[in-house]
C-alpha cells in the first residue's frame, strides 16, 4: 500500500474519531456551550479543526482509488 494513502486513511480516521469525541464533550459539558453565542462559535470552530482534515483525507482516498473496469 502507498504510504500517502496510509497517511490519509489514518488522518481521516483519527480526525472523525476526535470530532465524535468533541461532539460528546460538547453534549455532556455543563457550561454554556449552546446558550452563549461566543462559546458556541468557539466550539464549532474547534469542530472544524477536526472535520476539515477528515474530509481532506476522505477526498484523497476516494480520488486515489483505481477506476473500476
Steps between C-alpha positions, in 0.01 A plus 500: 500500500616850419630694805302806391175304497579354841564848637172641369301198619646541846445876491134468411438226757665692782334828400149356497563316827612824665202681347265246657673534835480880476126485431464272803691750715274778376188296575611397849656832593315695767621836378313740280616349170157534343364807672801732475550598133873565542565159656274333244702652214824395669373143534404485133836650405676221688274245329612633162861427597404132520250494211706661224805269522263203507328614182839567340610146580178349369518697177856377445399140565205524261706663225788252539284190446562326168220531247266201477529302180 
